[in-house]
């Protein structure tokens, strides 16, 4: 499949306007954040995932569920995804055609990613069944802080190792109110073309329509049970 093929759908036209000048797939320094510079009309097209051809039809999106892979689990169910997206303004979903719960492969293990947007599709990736993530390089401060915002717990089990541990409720919150909304923000961004500006917009979108809309810090404050002592 070649990128010089003429696409007539609205989604692809909008997508083409925001693409970088060169086709490339690189990975950002942030944990599990994919950095995409996508195709132009002269470059060969090689999708990084199962490519779902945009139709441009304003119909309800579908959810595709792949096997997560040995040792991995999907964090969200289709019902959770639909319920969360239904809370957003309806026009935010006009161009969304597919949400895919993708499989984990050996190649993807080398470039771990929570989520990605490509064309009219949002991809959500599975996590280790243990809900523990191991890092062998110091995570950036924004990575640490972002996980803490949603209840992720960091520790240092040994020298040169950083471990991020999630509870089931915290990781669901992280995917529903950060990753899913972040990737939708990329789909809706028809103004920015550079990676930095697109990432900044998606992060703002996730904070505004994910973190804040779902209660912000107050909703995620640990509940302290006070004990009353009888005299």
Backbone as numpy.savetxt, mean C-alpha at the origin, in Angstrom:
# Nx Ny Nz CAx CAy CAz Cx Cy Cz
3.66 -7.68 -24.90 2.82 -6.50 -24.90 3.70 -5.26 -24.90
3.41 -4.28 -25.74 4.27 -3.13 -25.89 3.53 -1.87 -25.48
4.34 -0.91 -24.97 3.74 0.30 -24.44 3.33 1.27 -25.53
3.80 1.08 -26.77 3.42 2.03 -27.81 2.05 1.70 -28.38
1.44 0.65 -27.88 0.07 0.37 -28.24 -0.80 1.52 -27.75
-1.77 1.93 -28.52 -2.58 3.08 -28.18 -3.74 2.65 -27.26
-3.74 3.22 -26.08 -4.81 2.95 -25.14 -5.80 4.12 -25.22
-7.04 3.82 -25.17 -8.04 4.87 -25.28 -8.82 5.09 -24.00
-8.56 4.31 -22.99 -9.34 4.45 -21.77 -8.90 5.67 -20.98
-9.85 6.20 -20.24 -9.57 7.39 -19.44 -8.48 7.15 -18.43
-8.49 5.98 -17.81 -7.51 5.69 -16.76 -6.10 5.75 -17.31
-5.87 5.13 -18.46 -4.53 5.07 -19.00 -4.08 6.44 -19.49
-4.99 7.21 -20.04 -4.64 8.56 -20.46 -4.19 9.38 -19.26
-4.96 9.29 -18.18 -4.58 10.01 -16.97 -3.26 9.49 -16.44
-3.10 8.18 -16.49 -1.87 7.59 -15.97 -0.66 8.06 -16.77
-0.79 8.15 -18.08 0.33 8.54 -18.92 0.81 9.95 -18.60
-0.10 10.81 -18.21 0.27 12.19 -17.91 1.16 12.30 -16.70
1.06 11.31 -15.82 1.82 11.42 -14.57 3.06 10.57 -14.54
3.41 9.95 -15.66 4.53 9.01 -15.66 5.86 9.74 -15.75
6.87 9.10 -15.21 8.22 9.62 -15.35 8.69 9.43 -16.78
9.78 10.10 -17.14 10.24 10.07 -18.52 10.91 8.75 -18.89
11.23 7.93 -17.91 11.97 6.71 -18.18 11.33 5.55 -17.46
11.25 4.39 -18.11 10.70 3.21 -17.46 11.74 2.61 -16.54
11.33 2.41 -15.27 12.23 1.78 -14.33 11.44 1.32 -13.13
11.95 0.34 -12.44 11.41 -0.09 -11.17 12.55 -0.07 -10.18
12.45 0.77 -9.19 13.46 0.79 -8.15 12.75 0.77 -6.82
13.49 0.53 -5.77 12.88 0.38 -4.46 13.40 1.45 -3.53
12.49 2.09 -2.83 12.88 3.19 -1.97 13.54 2.65 -0.71
14.14 3.56 0.05 14.78 3.20 1.29 13.75 2.90 2.38
12.51 3.28 2.15 11.50 3.05 3.16 11.11 1.59 3.16
10.77 1.08 4.33 10.39 -0.33 4.43 9.16 -0.60 3.59
9.27 -1.54 2.70 8.15 -2.05 1.93 7.41 -0.95 1.18
8.10 0.05 0.71 7.47 1.04 -0.15 8.10 0.94 -1.53
7.30 0.60 -2.52 7.84 0.48 -3.86 7.89 1.86 -4.51
8.98 2.13 -5.20 9.14 3.38 -5.93 9.07 3.04 -7.42
8.06 3.56 -8.07 7.85 3.22 -9.48 8.05 4.43 -10.37
8.85 4.26 -11.41 8.86 5.19 -12.51 8.31 4.39 -13.67
7.16 4.75 -14.17 6.47 3.88 -15.11 6.71 4.30 -16.54
6.00 3.67 -17.45 6.36 3.73 -18.86 6.04 5.06 -19.51
6.73 5.35 -20.60 6.27 6.39 -21.49 5.88 5.72 -22.80
5.52 6.49 -23.79 5.00 5.89 -25.01 6.07 5.27 -25.89
7.34 5.51 -25.58 8.40 4.99 -26.42 9.09 3.77 -25.81
8.84 3.51 -24.54 9.60 2.47 -23.84 8.86 1.15 -23.82
9.59 0.03 -23.76 8.93 -1.26 -23.63 8.17 -1.33 -22.32
7.08 -2.07 -22.35 6.23 -2.14 -21.17 6.38 -3.49 -20.51
6.77 -3.50 -19.24 6.90 -4.75 -18.49 6.28 -4.54 -17.12
5.04 -4.93 -16.92 4.39 -4.68 -15.64 5.07 -5.45 -14.53
5.15 -4.87 -13.34 5.82 -5.51 -12.23 4.96 -6.57 -11.55
3.71 -6.70 -11.97 2.76 -7.60 -11.35 1.84 -8.16 -12.43
0.86 -8.96 -12.01 -0.16 -9.38 -12.95 -0.89 -8.14 -13.45
-0.84 -7.92 -14.75 -1.40 -6.70 -15.32 -2.87 -6.89 -15.62
-3.70 -6.00 -15.06 -5.13 -6.01 -15.32 -5.43 -4.87 -16.28
-5.78 -5.21 -17.49 -6.01 -4.21 -18.53 -7.11 -3.24 -18.11
-6.83 -1.94 -18.03 -7.89 -0.99 -17.69 -8.97 -0.98 -18.76
-10.22 -0.91 -18.32 -11.34 -0.90 -19.27 -11.90 0.50 -19.46
-11.70 1.37 -18.44 -12.27 2.70 -18.53 -13.75 2.73 -18.25
-14.35 1.59 -17.93 -15.78 1.54 -17.65 -16.02 1.90 -16.19
-16.98 2.75 -15.98 -17.29 3.21 -14.63 -18.19 2.20 -13.93
-17.61 1.05 -13.62 -18.34 -0.01 -12.95 -17.67 -0.31 -11.61
-18.32 -1.15 -10.81 -17.76 -1.50 -9.51 -16.45 -2.26 -9.71
-15.50 -2.02 -8.81 -14.22 -2.71 -8.87 -14.38 -4.16 -8.44
-13.44 -5.00 -8.84 -13.42 -6.38 -8.39 -12.21 -6.60 -7.48
-12.30 -7.64 -6.67 -11.20 -8.01 -5.78 -10.69 -9.38 -6.18
-9.41 -9.46 -6.49 -8.75 -10.70 -6.89 -7.91 -11.19 -5.72
-8.09 -12.44 -5.33 -7.35 -13.00 -4.21 -6.46 -14.13 -4.69
-5.17 -13.97 -4.54 -4.21 -15.02 -4.86 -3.76 -15.71 -3.57
-3.22 -16.91 -3.70 -2.67 -17.60 -2.55 -1.50 -16.78 -2.01
-1.43 -16.54 -0.69 -0.38 -15.66 -0.17 1.02 -16.24 -0.26
1.16 -17.55 -0.30 2.48 -18.18 -0.34 2.82 -18.79 1.01
3.71 -19.77 0.98 4.09 -20.48 2.21 4.70 -19.52 3.23
4.20 -19.59 4.45 4.73 -18.77 5.52 4.18 -17.35 5.55
3.23 -17.05 4.68 2.66 -15.70 4.60 1.15 -15.76 4.74
0.57 -14.62 5.06 -0.88 -14.51 5.19 -1.34 -13.16 4.68
-2.53 -13.16 4.08 -3.14 -11.89 3.72 -3.66 -11.23 5.00
-3.50 -9.93 5.08 -3.91 -9.21 6.27 -5.39 -8.87 6.24
-5.91 -8.54 5.08 -7.30 -8.11 4.95 -8.12 -9.12 4.18
-9.41 -9.12 4.42 -10.35 -9.91 3.64 -11.02 -9.00 2.61
-11.60 -9.58 1.57 -12.34 -8.74 0.61 -13.44 -7.92 1.28
-14.14 -8.49 2.25 -15.20 -7.74 2.92 -14.63 -6.54 3.68
-13.49 -6.71 4.32 -12.87 -5.57 5.02 -12.49 -4.47 4.05
-11.96 -4.85 2.90 -11.56 -3.86 1.89 -12.79 -3.11 1.39
-13.83 -3.84 1.06 -15.04 -3.18 0.53 -15.67 -2.27 1.57
-15.73 -2.72 2.80 -16.33 -1.90 3.85 -15.52 -0.62 4.06
-14.19 -0.72 4.02 -13.36 0.47 4.24 -13.47 1.44 3.08
-13.43 0.95 1.86 -13.53 1.84 0.71 -14.91 2.48 0.61
-15.92 1.78 1.11 -17.28 2.33 1.08 -17.42 3.55 1.98
-16.50 3.73 2.92 -16.54 4.88 3.81 -16.01 6.15 3.15
-15.35 6.01 2.02 -14.78 7.16 1.32 -15.81 7.78 0.39
-15.61 9.03 -0.02 -16.50 9.62 -1.03 -16.55 8.74 -2.28
-17.72 8.54 -2.82 -17.91 7.59 -3.92 -17.05 7.93 -5.13
-16.84 9.22 -5.40 -16.09 9.58 -6.59 -14.62 9.19 -6.49
-14.13 8.92 -5.29 -12.75 8.46 -5.15 -12.54 7.11 -5.82
-13.60 6.37 -6.01 -13.49 5.01 -6.54 -13.83 4.92 -8.01
-14.07 6.05 -8.66 -14.51 6.02 -10.06 -13.52 5.32 -10.98
-12.23 5.52 -10.75 -11.22 4.95 -11.64 -10.63 3.63 -11.14
-11.07 3.20 -9.98 -10.55 1.94 -9.42 -11.26 0.76 -10.06
-10.48 -0.19 -10.60 -11.07 -1.34 -11.27 -10.76 -2.66 -10.59
-9.58 -2.77 -9.97 -9.20 -4.04 -9.34 -8.43 -3.74 -8.06
-8.72 -4.51 -7.02 -7.85 -4.59 -5.84 -7.38 -6.04 -5.77
-6.08 -6.25 -5.81 -5.54 -7.60 -5.82 -4.77 -7.89 -4.53
-5.14 -8.98 -3.88 -4.35 -9.51 -2.78 -3.34 -10.46 -3.39
-2.10 -10.01 -3.51 -1.10 -10.70 -4.31 -0.38 -11.79 -3.54
0.19 -12.70 -4.28 0.99 -13.78 -3.70 2.40 -13.27 -3.39
3.05 -13.93 -2.46 4.46 -13.67 -2.17 5.29 -14.71 -2.90
6.28 -14.25 -3.64 7.18 -15.14 -4.37 8.60 -14.95 -3.85
9.49 -15.82 -4.27 10.88 -15.70 -3.85 11.48 -14.38 -4.32
11.14 -13.97 -5.51 11.67 -12.71 -6.03 11.15 -11.53 -5.22
9.88 -11.56 -4.86 9.30 -10.46 -4.10 9.86 -10.39 -2.69
10.33 -11.52 -2.17 10.93 -11.51 -0.84 12.19 -10.66 -0.81
12.84 -10.52 -1.96 14.04 -9.69 -2.04 13.71 -8.21 -2.07
12.48 -7.87 -2.46 12.05 -6.49 -2.54 10.69 -6.37 -1.85
10.66 -6.53 -0.52 9.37 -6.58 0.18 8.60 -5.28 0.04
7.30 -5.40 -0.05 6.45 -4.24 -0.28 5.09 -4.50 0.34
4.54 -3.51 1.04 3.20 -3.66 1.58 2.15 -3.51 0.49
2.35 -2.54 -0.39 1.33 -2.26 -1.39 1.90 -1.53 -2.57
1.10 -1.46 -3.65 1.53 -0.81 -4.88 0.30 -0.45 -5.70
0.42 0.61 -6.48 -0.61 0.99 -7.45 0.00 0.94 -8.83
-0.74 0.34 -9.77 -0.29 0.29 -11.15 -1.51 0.32 -12.04
-1.60 1.35 -12.90 -2.80 1.49 -13.73 -4.02 1.71 -12.86
-5.06 0.94 -13.10 -6.31 1.06 -12.35 -6.41 0.03 -11.24
-5.26 -0.55 -10.85 -5.24 -1.64 -9.88 -4.44 -1.26 -8.65
-4.94 -1.65 -7.49 -4.20 -1.55 -6.24 -3.80 -2.95 -5.82
-2.53 -3.11 -5.45 -2.00 -4.41 -5.02 -1.67 -4.34 -3.54
-2.13 -5.33 -2.78 -1.79 -5.45 -1.37 -1.05 -6.77 -1.18
0.08 -6.70 -0.47 0.94 -7.88 -0.35 0.80 -8.53 1.02
1.04 -9.82 1.08 0.91 -10.54 2.36 2.07 -10.25 3.29
1.90 -10.66 4.53 2.91 -10.47 5.56 3.24 -11.83 6.15
4.39 -11.91 6.81 4.78 -13.14 7.47 3.69 -13.60 8.45
3.44 -14.90 8.49 2.41 -15.43 9.38 2.68 -15.06 10.84
3.95 -14.93 11.18 4.32 -14.58 12.56 3.98 -13.14 12.91
3.67 -12.33 11.90 3.45 -10.90 12.06 4.69 -10.20 12.62
5.84 -10.77 12.33 7.11 -10.17 12.70 7.92 -9.87 11.44
8.46 -8.67 11.37 9.30 -8.27 10.24 10.71 -8.03 10.76
11.68 -8.57 10.06 13.07 -8.46 10.47 13.81 -7.57 9.48
14.58 -6.62 10.01 15.36 -5.69 9.20 16.83 -5.84 9.60
17.69 -5.88 8.59 19.13 -6.03 8.83 19.88 -4.74 8.53
19.16 -3.66 8.40 19.74 -2.32 8.28 18.86 -1.39 9.10
19.42 -0.33 9.66 18.61 0.55 10.51 17.43 1.15 9.74
16.21 0.93 10.18 15.07 1.56 9.52 15.13 3.07 9.67
14.66 3.77 8.68 14.64 5.22 8.76 13.67 5.67 9.83
13.89 6.85 10.41 12.99 7.35 11.45 11.53 7.38 11.02
11.26 7.77 9.75 9.87 7.84 9.32 9.22 6.46 9.24
10.04 5.43 8.97 9.53 4.07 8.95 9.15 3.64 10.37
10.04 3.94 11.31 9.77 3.60 12.71 8.53 4.32 13.21
8.45 5.61 12.94 7.33 6.39 13.44 6.01 5.99 12.81
6.03 5.69 11.51 4.81 5.29 10.83 4.24 4.00 11.43
5.11 3.03 11.68 4.65 1.78 12.30 4.11 2.03 13.70
4.80 2.87 14.47 4.34 3.16 15.83 2.98 3.84 15.84
2.72 4.67 14.82 1.43 5.35 14.74 0.27 4.37 14.76
0.51 3.18 14.21 -0.56 2.19 14.09 -0.38 1.01 15.05
0.51 1.15 16.01 0.64 0.13 17.03 1.74 -0.88 16.82
2.60 -0.70 15.82 3.73 -1.60 15.63 4.75 -1.43 16.75
5.37 -2.52 17.18 6.33 -2.48 18.29 7.72 -2.86 17.77
8.70 -2.02 18.07 10.07 -2.24 17.64 10.93 -2.75 18.79
11.87 -3.66 18.47 12.88 -4.03 19.44 14.13 -4.49 18.70
15.21 -4.74 19.46 16.48 -5.17 18.90 16.82 -6.55 19.47
16.39 -7.65 18.81 16.63 -8.98 19.37 18.11 -9.38 19.39
18.93 -8.78 18.52 20.36 -9.06 18.51 21.08 -7.93 17.81
22.40 -7.95 17.84 23.20 -6.90 17.22 22.96 -6.90 15.71
22.68 -5.73 15.15 22.48 -5.60 13.72 21.13 -6.05 13.23
20.19 -6.26 14.14 18.85 -6.73 13.77 17.80 -5.83 14.41
16.82 -5.43 13.62 15.68 -4.66 14.10 14.42 -5.47 13.82
13.57 -5.60 14.81 12.35 -6.41 14.64 11.12 -5.54 14.85
10.18 -5.67 13.92 8.90 -4.98 14.02 7.82 -6.03 14.22
7.10 -5.94 15.33 6.08 -6.92 15.68 4.71 -6.25 15.68
3.76 -6.93 15.05 2.40 -6.42 14.96 1.44 -7.33 15.71
0.43 -6.76 16.33 -0.71 -7.53 16.80 -1.68 -7.66 15.63
-2.58 -8.65 15.63 -3.54 -8.78 14.52 -4.36 -7.51 14.30
-4.80 -6.86 15.38 -5.62 -5.66 15.20 -4.79 -4.49 14.68
-3.53 -4.39 15.12 -2.69 -3.27 14.67 -2.35 -3.39 13.20
-2.03 -4.58 12.73 -1.66 -4.72 11.32 -2.87 -4.53 10.41
-4.05 -4.95 10.86 -5.25 -4.68 10.07 -5.51 -3.18 9.97
-5.34 -2.49 11.08 -5.48 -1.03 11.09 -4.48 -0.40 10.13
-3.24 -0.87 10.15 -2.18 -0.33 9.30 -2.52 -0.50 7.83
-3.02 -1.67 7.46 -3.37 -1.92 6.06 -4.63 -1.16 5.65
-5.64 -1.16 6.51 -6.92 -0.53 6.16 -6.82 0.98 6.10
-6.10 1.58 7.04 -6.11 3.03 7.18 -4.81 3.70 6.79
-3.88 2.91 6.23 -2.65 3.50 5.72 -2.34 2.95 4.33
-2.01 1.66 4.25 -1.55 1.11 2.98 -2.61 1.22 1.89
-3.82 0.73 2.16 -4.89 0.78 1.17 -5.19 2.20 0.73
-5.27 3.12 1.68 -5.61 4.51 1.36 -4.44 5.20 0.66
-3.22 4.88 1.07 -2.03 5.43 0.42 -2.01 5.08 -1.07
-2.25 3.81 -1.39 -2.21 3.40 -2.80 -3.36 3.99 -3.59
-4.51 4.15 -2.96 -5.62 4.83 -3.64 -5.25 6.28 -3.93
-4.52 6.90 -3.01 -4.05 8.26 -3.25 -3.20 8.36 -4.50
-2.34 7.36 -4.73 -1.55 7.35 -5.96 -2.45 7.29 -7.19
-3.50 6.48 -7.12 -4.41 6.36 -8.26 -5.10 7.68 -8.56
-5.43 8.42 -7.52 -6.17 9.67 -7.70 -5.27 10.85 -8.05
-3.96 10.71 -7.89 -3.04 11.82 -8.12 -2.80 12.01 -9.62
-3.47 12.99 -10.19 -3.29 13.29 -11.62 -2.54 14.60 -11.83
-1.86 15.09 -10.79 -1.12 16.35 -10.91 0.39 16.15 -10.92
0.87 15.20 -10.12 2.31 15.05 -9.91 2.87 13.95 -10.79
4.12 14.13 -11.24 4.78 13.12 -12.08 6.05 12.58 -11.43
6.74 13.39 -10.64 7.96 12.93 -9.99 7.67 12.06 -8.79
8.59 11.14 -8.48 8.37 10.21 -7.38 8.16 10.92 -6.06
9.01 11.89 -5.74 8.93 12.56 -4.45 7.59 13.25 -4.26
7.14 13.97 -5.28 5.87 14.68 -5.17 4.70 13.71 -5.10
4.78 12.62 -5.86 3.69 11.64 -5.82 3.63 10.94 -4.46
4.80 10.65 -3.91 4.82 10.00 -2.60 4.33 10.95 -1.52
4.70 12.21 -1.62 4.25 13.19 -0.64 2.73 13.33 -0.68
2.18 13.34 -1.89 0.72 13.45 -2.00 0.03 12.22 -1.41
0.53 11.03 -1.74 -0.09 9.80 -1.24 0.00 9.71 0.27
1.10 10.19 0.85 1.23 10.18 2.30 0.24 11.15 2.93
0.09 12.32 2.33 -0.91 13.27 2.83 -2.31 12.66 2.74
-2.60 12.04 1.61 -3.92 11.44 1.40 -4.20 10.37 2.45
-3.19 9.54 2.75 -3.37 8.47 3.74 -3.59 9.04 5.13
-2.89 10.13 5.47 -3.10 10.75 6.77 -4.50 11.36 6.85
-4.88 12.07 5.79 -6.17 12.78 5.80 -7.35 11.82 5.78
-7.34 10.85 4.88 -8.50 9.99 4.69 -8.35 8.61 5.34
-7.18 8.35 5.92 -6.98 7.09 6.60 -6.82 7.29 8.09
-5.67 7.80 8.48 -5.33 7.93 9.91 -6.29 8.87 10.64
-6.48 10.08 10.12 -7.32 11.05 10.80 -8.79 10.66 10.76
-9.25 10.20 9.61 -10.66 9.84 9.48 -11.04 8.68 10.40
-10.07 7.81 10.67 -10.35 6.67 11.54 -10.05 6.95 13.01
-9.87 8.20 13.37 -9.76 8.57 14.78 -8.44 9.13 15.22
-7.39 9.02 14.37 -6.10 9.59 14.71 -5.48 8.98 15.95
-4.67 9.78 16.64 -3.93 9.29 17.80 -4.87 8.89 18.94
-5.92 9.67 19.13 -6.82 9.40 20.25 -7.44 8.02 20.14
-7.84 7.62 18.94 -8.47 6.31 18.77 -7.49 5.17 18.98
-6.19 5.45 18.88 -5.18 4.40 18.99 -4.40 4.49 20.31
-4.86 5.32 21.20 -4.21 5.44 22.51 -4.45 4.17 23.31
-3.41 3.58 23.88 -3.60 2.36 24.68 -4.60 2.59 25.80
-5.49 1.62 25.96 -6.48 1.72 27.01 -5.86 1.28 28.35
-5.91 2.17 29.31 -5.35 1.87 30.63 -6.49 1.53 31.58
-6.44 0.34 32.16 -7.44 -0.08 33.11 -7.00 0.33 34.52
-7.80 1.14 35.17 -7.47 1.58 36.51 -8.06 0.62 37.53
-7.23 0.26 38.46 -7.68 -0.64 39.51 -8.04 0.17 40.75
-9.16 -0.18 41.33 -9.59 0.51 42.53 -9.29 -0.38 43.73
-8.58 0.18 44.68 -8.21 -0.58 45.86 -9.16 -0.22 47.01
-9.68 -1.24 47.57 -10.57 -1.01 48.72 -9.75 -0.80 49.99
-10.21 0.08 50.81 -9.56 0.33 52.09 -10.01 -0.69 53.13
